[in-house]
Amino acid sequence: MASELDHSTHAGSPFYLPASEFFLKHQAEGLTFDDISLATNYSEILPRETDLQSSLSESLTLRLPLISSDMDTVTEDEMATAMALHGGMGLIHYNMSFKQQIKQVAKVKNHVHGLIQDPITVQPEQSIGDVILLIESKGFSFRTFPVVDKDGKLIGLLPGRVVKPRYASRLVSEAMNPREDLFTLNETQIGDNPIKAADQFFNEHIGIHKLLVVDQNDRLHGLFTLSDIEQIAEESRSDFRPARDDKFRLRCGAAVSAPRTADGEIDNHLLIEHVGDLVEEGVDAIAISTAHGYSQGVGLCIRSLRDTFPDLTLIAGNVTSKAGVEFLAESGADAIKIGQGPGSICTTRVVAGVGIPQMTALYDASRAETKKPVRLIADGGVTKSGDVVKALTLSDAVMCGSLFAGCREAPGKILEIDGKLYKEYRGMGSLEAMKAGAAARYGHSLKDSKQKLAAEGIEALKEVSGSVTDIIGQLAGGLQSGLGYLGAADLSTLKTKARFIKVSPAGLRESKPHDVVEVKTSTTRE
């Protein structure tokens, strides 16, 4: 019987080695994705049966181990929303004002999350004209408002059909639907799954579009809308499950720099104040984002944030060594970004002469010995789904910039050149990005006019590649296939079953389509 045979992972094979043996055998070489291949194993796992869930901390779990990079041509609120809707997460860049970044995080966190826990309300003594002015001044897209008294007790619902200029002089109390006519749920009735409770209610009450949630004293505690619940139900039927927090809001991260005073000291007050504002908006993770994470400044920032926000998921980086991971983990980081120079628009290795090829860097980082579990994020160099599989043999998540920069959800205008559509894509170390605010990321200052910035990135164009759905579909599908080939049901098993072999230049050529004339563009990026 096949099940009685020894199906251990290439037992005794001298060709396919576990990471601990393979990378030590090749310790004199810096290896990246195309330098290696993974050996297949006996498998009873179908790709569709695999679990792609991963975590960045004890409190932050993603359904898909993909993160969009904190670059100003990759991740703003639209990209972060799309990433979370597909099970991953976006890190909103910091090349913008504090106020803008806070607003962008708020937009992601408040994107159709089911229970609106702090709905906009009006009071009975207001006029309809006052409500119209409120809508116009705030740019609200809705016109229906719960009506509460000064103690927050629910007394009615102002329907959108009466919020019109011709009723401007009438009081809210005269136009509202009274409390006794409203459908409500007590907060104790929604249980652990508010979406399920609301969906059941709307199914049982055809024609009702608003469901109000109250406490034992009839004070307003939330609002469900039928359109939100229908959208979430539609999401649950798709191939991707959104990454949500315990309040059913989408996951969202934000990057911050290590701010400094005029004399070069860490401006701890400014850092804590800004991160505190982001935490108030519900941000799930903060990344201290710099090109050289194994540094005093990043360590001080992480320690300060950990002391002030003990439960906040902290991401730090970038580093490329065991020692760098241990330093940041000891400082208080939950997840650490690995990678210096692998990005397609990064020139750090050329300009500064430093950086380690990505798979070797990931292996060295994975050797770190830390007091508490620390997660690794492979940041940069990924060009195809196979790279994601290889990266996750040594890490817990993958951060991508180039792959998402051409998506319509990425910030920036679309340019047409010779009939083709492009979007701007630039390294955060490029001259223009540093002028826009990223100089601190690379340890430079713009205040000294005599100093010339040493750019560590280029400005480029990415051909428009469709939507995030298309790209994530390719990456997730390839990752599932990889797990199936290795007989791994989940990402933790992938790490234990991975066996490596070095690929020659001829072997790499053999890996790709060759000796044929392609008649149809492949859906997999090279």
VMD Tcl script that draws the C-alpha trace (Angstrom):
set ca {
  {0.00 0.00 0.00}
  {1.28 3.49 -0.87}
  {0.42 4.77 2.60}
  {2.71 2.13 4.16}
  {5.77 3.25 2.18}
  {8.42 5.58 3.57}
  {7.46 8.95 2.14}
  {9.87 11.00 4.28}
  {11.24 14.05 2.53}
  {13.93 12.76 0.16}
  {15.39 10.60 2.93}
  {19.08 10.14 2.37}
  {19.22 12.13 -0.88}
  {22.57 13.93 -1.26}
  {21.11 16.27 -3.91}
  {18.22 18.00 -2.13}
  {19.17 19.55 1.19}
  {17.30 21.29 4.00}
  {18.07 24.97 4.45}
  {20.46 24.39 7.37}
  {22.69 22.21 5.20}
  {22.16 23.82 1.82}
  {23.05 27.41 2.72}
  {26.03 26.43 4.83}
  {27.29 24.36 1.92}
  {27.04 27.50 -0.24}
  {28.07 30.01 2.42}
  {30.74 31.50 0.16}
  {28.04 32.57 -2.32}
  {25.19 35.02 -2.08}
  {22.09 33.30 -3.47}
  {18.81 34.76 -4.61}
  {15.55 33.34 -5.99}
  {16.72 32.27 -9.45}
  {19.81 30.58 -7.98}
  {17.78 27.86 -6.29}
  {14.88 25.49 -6.86}
  {12.75 23.43 -4.49}
  {12.48 19.65 -4.73}
  {9.01 18.10 -4.86}
  {7.79 15.68 -2.18}
  {5.20 12.94 -1.92}
  {1.90 14.75 -1.48}
  {-1.65 14.03 -0.42}
  {-2.49 17.75 -0.54}
  {-4.37 19.39 -3.38}
  {-3.54 23.06 -4.02}
  {-7.13 24.14 -3.27}
  {-6.91 22.47 0.16}
  {-3.94 24.51 1.36}
  {-4.15 27.11 4.12}
  {-2.27 30.34 3.31}
  {-2.90 32.04 6.64}
  {0.05 33.67 8.40}
  {0.63 36.03 11.31}
  {2.79 39.10 11.89}
  {2.31 39.03 15.67}
  {0.24 37.24 18.30}
  {-2.62 39.66 17.58}
  {-2.31 40.21 13.81}
  {-3.19 37.40 11.43}
  {-3.49 37.66 7.66}
  {-5.41 35.26 5.44}
  {-2.78 35.70 2.74}
  {0.93 36.33 3.48}
  {1.21 39.27 1.08}
  {1.91 42.91 2.00}
  {2.11 45.84 -0.38}
  {5.23 47.92 0.11}
  {5.30 51.24 1.96}
  {6.36 53.14 -1.16}
  {4.78 56.35 -2.40}
  {4.07 54.85 -5.83}
  {2.62 51.63 -4.39}
  {0.51 51.95 -1.25}
  {-2.03 54.55 -0.31}
  {-5.56 53.96 0.96}
  {-6.93 52.46 -2.27}
  {-4.15 49.87 -2.49}
  {-4.33 49.12 1.26}
  {-8.09 48.57 0.98}
  {-7.68 46.23 -1.99}
  {-4.94 44.25 -0.23}
  {-7.06 43.75 2.90}
  {-10.11 42.76 0.86}
  {-8.01 39.97 -0.64}
  {-6.67 38.79 2.73}
  {-3.33 40.63 2.82}
  {-2.37 44.06 4.11}
  {-1.01 47.34 2.80}
  {1.54 49.57 4.54}
  {0.66 53.19 3.81}
  {3.82 55.17 3.06}
  {4.91 58.26 5.01}
  {5.81 60.59 2.12}
  {2.82 62.76 3.07}
  {1.77 64.94 5.98}
  {0.82 63.33 9.29}
  {-2.74 64.50 8.80}
  {-2.95 62.93 5.33}
  {-1.61 59.60 6.55}
  {-4.05 59.49 9.45}
  {-6.91 60.24 7.07}
  {-5.82 57.46 4.72}
  {-5.67 54.91 7.53}
  {-9.15 56.02 8.63}
  {-10.51 55.48 5.10}
  {-9.25 51.91 5.05}
  {-10.46 51.09 8.55}
  {-13.92 52.50 7.83}
  {-14.37 50.77 4.50}
  {-17.61 48.77 4.65}
  {-16.86 46.83 7.80}
  {-20.40 45.82 8.74}
  {-21.18 47.30 12.13}
  {-20.72 51.07 12.12}
  {-19.83 51.48 15.78}
  {-19.89 55.26 15.94}
  {-22.58 56.36 13.47}
  {-23.13 60.03 12.73}
  {-26.22 61.17 14.65}
  {-28.45 64.24 14.79}
  {-30.55 65.68 17.59}
  {-34.30 66.38 17.56}
  {-34.02 70.16 17.99}
  {-31.89 70.55 14.83}
  {-33.53 71.67 11.60}
  {-33.44 69.73 8.36}
  {-31.47 72.68 6.98}
  {-28.79 72.07 9.62}
  {-28.59 68.42 8.55}
  {-28.22 69.42 4.90}
  {-25.36 71.77 5.81}
  {-23.71 68.95 7.78}
  {-23.89 66.63 4.77}
  {-22.46 69.27 2.43}
  {-19.65 70.33 4.78}
  {-18.52 66.75 5.53}
  {-19.14 65.35 2.05}
  {-21.28 62.50 3.38}
  {-22.64 60.10 0.75}
  {-25.61 59.13 2.96}
  {-28.69 61.08 4.12}
  {-30.22 58.84 6.81}
  {-29.33 59.58 10.44}
  {-30.18 58.07 13.83}
  {-31.69 60.67 16.16}
  {-30.49 60.68 19.79}
  {-31.00 62.89 22.79}
  {-28.16 64.55 24.72}
  {-27.53 61.33 26.67}
  {-27.15 59.26 23.50}
  {-30.52 57.55 23.91}
  {-32.17 56.53 20.63}
  {-35.39 58.46 19.96}
  {-35.85 58.12 16.20}
  {-34.46 57.78 12.69}
  {-34.34 60.62 10.17}
  {-35.03 59.06 6.73}
  {-33.15 60.32 3.70}
  {-36.34 61.02 1.76}
  {-37.11 64.06 3.96}
  {-33.59 65.53 3.94}
  {-34.38 67.95 1.11}
  {-34.22 71.75 0.74}
  {-37.99 72.09 0.64}
  {-38.16 70.72 4.20}
  {-35.21 72.82 5.44}
  {-37.23 74.77 7.99}
  {-38.75 71.71 9.66}
  {-37.28 70.24 12.83}
  {-35.76 66.77 12.91}
  {-38.29 65.80 15.61}
  {-41.13 66.60 13.19}
  {-39.73 64.58 10.28}
  {-38.19 61.55 11.97}
  {-39.59 58.05 12.34}
  {-40.27 57.67 16.08}
  {-38.50 55.14 18.30}
  {-41.48 52.80 18.55}
  {-41.45 52.29 14.77}
  {-37.77 51.33 14.55}
  {-36.20 47.89 14.28}
  {-33.34 47.41 16.73}
  {-31.14 44.72 18.21}
  {-29.71 44.75 21.70}
  {-25.92 44.54 21.62}
  {-26.15 41.28 23.58}
  {-28.07 39.74 20.68}
  {-25.37 40.17 18.04}
  {-23.03 37.70 19.77}
  {-19.58 36.87 18.41}
  {-20.58 37.22 14.77}
  {-22.30 40.58 14.13}
  {-22.36 40.03 10.37}
  {-24.24 36.75 10.71}
  {-26.76 38.32 13.13}
  {-27.38 41.29 10.82}
  {-27.62 39.10 7.72}
  {-30.24 36.94 9.43}
  {-32.21 40.04 10.46}
  {-32.28 41.52 6.95}
  {-33.33 38.15 5.50}
  {-36.26 38.05 7.91}
  {-37.27 41.69 7.40}
  {-37.51 42.31 3.66}
  {-37.59 46.01 2.81}
  {-35.70 47.20 5.92}
  {-32.37 48.86 5.07}
  {-31.13 50.06 8.47}
  {-30.70 48.07 11.69}
  {-29.84 50.00 14.86}
  {-27.98 48.43 17.80}
  {-28.73 49.63 21.34}
  {-27.60 48.77 24.86}
  {-29.72 47.85 27.86}
  {-30.55 51.53 28.45}
  {-31.55 52.07 24.81}
  {-28.46 54.13 24.05}
  {-27.28 53.87 20.45}
  {-24.29 51.55 20.06}
  {-24.09 50.95 16.33}
  {-25.72 50.71 12.95}
  {-25.91 48.05 10.24}
  {-26.89 48.89 6.68}
  {-28.27 46.34 4.26}
  {-25.89 47.43 1.47}
  {-22.83 46.87 3.70}
  {-24.00 43.43 4.79}
  {-24.75 42.43 1.20}
  {-21.27 43.51 0.11}
  {-19.60 41.56 2.91}
  {-21.71 38.51 2.09}
  {-20.58 38.81 -1.53}
  {-16.95 38.96 -0.37}
  {-17.41 35.72 1.58}
  {-18.43 33.95 -1.64}
  {-15.33 35.10 -3.53}
  {-12.02 33.24 -3.78}
  {-10.46 35.64 -1.27}
  {-11.49 36.25 2.33}
  {-10.80 39.76 3.68}
  {-8.33 40.32 6.49}
  {-10.35 41.94 9.29}
  {-9.74 42.90 12.91}
  {-11.94 41.88 15.83}
  {-14.29 44.77 15.04}
  {-14.73 43.55 11.45}
  {-12.69 46.44 10.04}
  {-10.15 45.86 7.30}
  {-6.53 45.41 8.35}
  {-4.21 48.33 7.61}
  {-0.63 49.22 8.46}
  {1.33 52.45 8.22}
  {5.02 53.27 7.95}
  {6.68 56.01 9.95}
  {10.20 57.41 9.91}
  {12.51 57.94 12.84}
  {11.89 61.72 13.28}
  {14.77 63.83 14.52}
  {15.15 67.23 16.09}
  {17.32 70.00 14.61}
  {20.34 68.71 16.55}
  {19.92 65.17 15.23}
  {18.30 63.55 18.27}
  {15.27 61.25 17.98}
  {12.13 63.36 18.40}
  {10.36 60.92 20.68}
  {7.45 63.23 21.46}
  {6.60 63.71 17.78}
  {6.87 59.97 17.11}
  {4.59 59.00 20.00}
  {2.04 61.69 19.16}
  {1.76 60.66 15.51}
  {1.60 56.92 16.20}
  {-0.95 57.60 18.94}
  {-3.19 59.34 16.40}
  {-2.84 56.36 14.04}
  {-3.70 53.95 16.86}
  {-6.84 55.95 17.60}
  {-7.92 55.35 14.00}
  {-7.42 51.61 14.49}
  {-4.12 51.02 12.65}
  {-3.09 47.36 12.94}
  {0.67 47.67 12.51}
  {3.32 50.38 12.55}
  {6.52 49.94 10.56}
  {9.65 51.90 11.39}
  {10.78 52.04 7.79}
  {14.40 52.70 6.98}
  {17.04 51.31 4.65}
  {19.30 50.35 7.58}
  {17.32 48.85 10.42}
  {20.30 47.51 12.35}
  {20.93 50.96 13.77}
  {20.69 52.87 17.02}
  {17.90 55.17 15.86}
  {15.56 52.37 14.80}
  {16.25 50.49 18.03}
  {15.40 53.56 20.11}
  {12.17 54.17 18.19}
  {11.02 50.56 18.57}
  {11.78 50.57 22.31}
  {9.87 53.80 22.79}
  {6.84 52.57 20.84}
  {6.84 49.22 22.63}
  {6.86 50.95 26.03}
  {4.02 53.28 25.03}
  {1.91 50.86 22.98}
  {2.53 47.39 24.47}
  {-0.14 45.66 22.35}
  {0.59 47.33 19.01}
  {2.15 45.18 16.27}
  {5.53 46.71 15.43}
  {7.42 46.03 12.21}
  {11.07 47.06 11.91}
  {13.74 46.84 9.27}
  {15.39 46.49 6.99}
  {18.16 44.06 7.93}
  {19.92 41.13 6.28}
  {21.54 39.25 9.14}
  {20.93 37.09 12.20}
  {22.44 39.82 14.39}
  {20.14 42.47 12.91}
  {17.05 40.39 13.64}
  {18.16 39.70 17.21}
  {18.81 43.40 17.81}
  {15.38 44.49 16.59}
  {13.58 41.63 18.33}
  {15.26 42.56 21.62}
  {14.19 46.17 21.04}
  {10.56 45.02 20.85}
  {9.75 44.35 17.19}
  {7.15 41.69 16.36}
  {8.03 41.36 12.67}
  {11.21 42.27 10.85}
  {11.69 43.14 7.19}
  {14.54 41.36 5.44}
  {16.14 42.83 2.33}
  {18.63 45.49 1.31}
  {18.94 46.17 -2.39}
  {16.88 43.37 -4.04}
  {14.16 45.66 -5.41}
  {14.00 46.33 -9.13}
  {14.34 50.10 -8.61}
  {16.84 49.97 -5.73}
  {20.51 50.84 -6.34}
  {21.82 50.50 -2.78}
  {24.21 47.72 -3.74}
  {25.62 49.78 -6.59}
  {25.79 53.12 -4.77}
  {26.79 51.99 -1.28}
  {28.39 48.65 -2.13}
  {26.32 46.81 0.49}
  {23.51 44.28 0.49}
  {23.05 40.52 0.51}
  {21.26 38.45 -2.17}
  {17.80 37.78 -0.85}
  {17.65 34.02 -0.16}
  {21.00 34.05 1.65}
  {19.84 37.05 3.67}
  {16.60 35.27 4.58}
  {18.44 32.17 5.68}
  {20.85 34.08 7.89}
  {17.95 36.05 9.38}
  {16.02 32.83 10.05}
  {18.87 31.65 12.29}
  {18.18 34.37 14.84}
  {17.69 33.29 18.44}
  {15.09 35.48 20.17}
  {13.35 35.40 23.55}
  {9.90 35.64 21.98}
  {8.64 34.54 18.55}
  {9.53 37.02 15.83}
  {8.19 36.97 12.27}
  {10.21 37.65 9.14}
  {8.96 39.59 6.12}
  {10.81 39.00 2.84}
  {10.97 42.51 1.38}
  {11.96 42.93 -2.25}
  {13.09 41.06 -5.33}
  {9.91 39.05 -5.91}
  {8.99 38.97 -9.60}
  {6.83 35.83 -9.86}
  {4.79 33.46 -7.75}
  {7.61 30.93 -7.55}
  {9.70 33.55 -5.72}
  {6.91 33.86 -3.15}
  {7.02 30.11 -2.50}
  {10.81 30.16 -2.09}
  {10.73 33.23 0.17}
  {8.12 31.66 2.47}
  {10.33 28.64 3.14}
  {12.34 31.04 5.31}
  {9.87 33.81 6.20}
  {6.29 34.43 7.30}
  {5.15 37.00 4.73}
  {6.30 38.62 1.51}
  {6.32 42.34 0.76}
  {5.98 43.38 -2.88}
  {6.40 46.73 -4.60}
  {7.07 46.23 -8.28}
  {4.34 43.62 -8.74}
  {1.68 46.00 -7.42}
  {3.03 49.29 -8.80}
  {1.31 48.80 -12.16}
  {-2.10 48.05 -10.66}
  {-4.88 50.58 -11.08}
  {-5.17 50.74 -7.27}
  {-1.61 52.08 -6.99}
  {-1.30 55.86 -6.60}
  {-0.26 57.98 -9.56}
  {-1.51 58.92 -12.96}
  {-1.62 56.62 -15.94}
  {0.63 57.65 -18.84}
  {0.25 56.54 -22.44}
  {3.45 56.05 -24.42}
  {3.37 54.61 -27.95}
  {-0.04 53.13 -27.32}
  {0.91 51.43 -24.04}
  {-0.23 52.47 -20.56}
  {2.26 53.02 -17.72}
  {2.39 54.18 -14.12}
  {5.28 55.89 -12.38}
  {7.31 53.64 -10.09}
  {10.25 54.93 -8.10}
  {12.49 53.75 -5.31}
  {12.11 55.50 -1.96}
  {15.81 56.16 -2.28}
  {15.41 57.95 -5.61}
  {16.17 61.65 -5.71}
  {12.54 62.71 -6.25}
  {11.22 60.45 -3.48}
  {13.80 61.80 -1.04}
  {12.88 65.37 -1.96}
  {9.27 64.44 -1.23}
  {10.18 63.35 2.29}
  {11.94 59.98 2.22}
  {15.47 61.31 2.79}
  {15.35 60.33 6.46}
  {14.80 56.73 5.42}
  {18.32 56.73 3.97}
  {19.96 58.83 6.67}
  {20.19 62.03 4.63}
  {19.10 65.58 5.35}
  {17.70 68.18 2.99}
  {18.34 71.10 5.34}
  {21.97 71.52 4.38}
  {21.90 73.02 0.91}
  {25.58 72.22 0.41}
  {24.99 68.50 0.80}
  {24.31 66.47 -2.31}
  {21.99 63.52 -1.80}
  {23.35 60.11 -2.74}
  {20.32 58.55 -4.43}
  {19.89 54.81 -3.77}
  {17.02 54.25 -6.18}
  {15.79 55.14 -9.63}
  {12.62 56.53 -11.16}
  {10.95 54.26 -13.67}
  {7.68 53.29 -15.32}
  {5.62 50.14 -14.83}
  {3.28 48.91 -17.51}
  {-0.31 48.95 -16.23}
  {-1.11 45.40 -15.14}
  {-4.80 45.45 -14.34}
  {-6.15 45.12 -10.82}
  {-4.84 43.84 -7.51}
  {-7.28 40.95 -7.94}
  {-5.41 39.80 -11.05}
  {-1.96 39.97 -9.46}
  {-2.96 38.37 -6.16}
  {-4.80 35.66 -8.06}
  {-1.55 34.75 -9.83}
  {0.56 34.90 -6.65}
  {-1.89 33.00 -4.46}
  {-2.48 30.37 -7.13}
  {1.25 29.81 -7.60}
  {1.75 29.63 -3.83}
  {-0.99 27.01 -3.51}
  {0.62 24.99 -6.31}
  {3.98 25.19 -4.57}
  {2.53 23.89 -1.32}
  {0.81 21.09 -3.21}
  {4.06 20.00 -4.87}
  {5.82 19.92 -1.50}
  {2.97 18.09 0.24}
  {2.51 21.00 2.65}
  {-0.97 21.81 3.93}
  {0.09 25.18 5.34}
  {3.00 27.62 5.52}
  {4.55 26.20 8.68}
  {4.73 22.76 7.04}
  {6.27 24.35 3.95}
  {9.26 25.42 6.06}
  {9.87 21.92 7.40}
  {9.45 20.16 4.06}
  {11.49 22.51 1.87}
  {14.59 20.98 0.28}
  {16.89 23.07 -1.89}
  {19.15 22.58 -4.88}
  {21.32 25.14 -6.64}
  {20.41 25.95 -10.24}
  {23.00 26.46 -12.97}
  {22.54 29.13 -15.69}
  {21.52 26.34 -18.06}
  {19.11 25.02 -15.45}
  {17.55 28.46 -15.10}
  {17.11 28.70 -18.86}
  {15.49 25.27 -18.82}
  {13.06 26.48 -16.12}
  {11.47 29.03 -18.42}
  {9.74 28.60 -21.79}
  {12.47 27.95 -24.36}
  {13.07 26.83 -27.93}
  {9.54 27.73 -28.96}
  {7.71 30.72 -30.40}
  {5.07 31.81 -27.91}
  {1.71 32.61 -29.47}
  {-0.01 33.71 -26.27}
  {1.26 35.88 -23.43}
  {1.76 33.89 -20.26}
  {-0.22 34.91 -17.19}
  {2.85 34.35 -15.05}
  {5.39 37.13 -14.88}
  {8.98 36.31 -15.62}
}
mol new
graphics top color blue
foreach p $ca { graphics top sphere $p radius 0.5 }
foreach p [lrange $ca 0 end-1] q [lrange $ca 1 end] { graphics top cylinder $p $q radius 0.2 }
display resetview
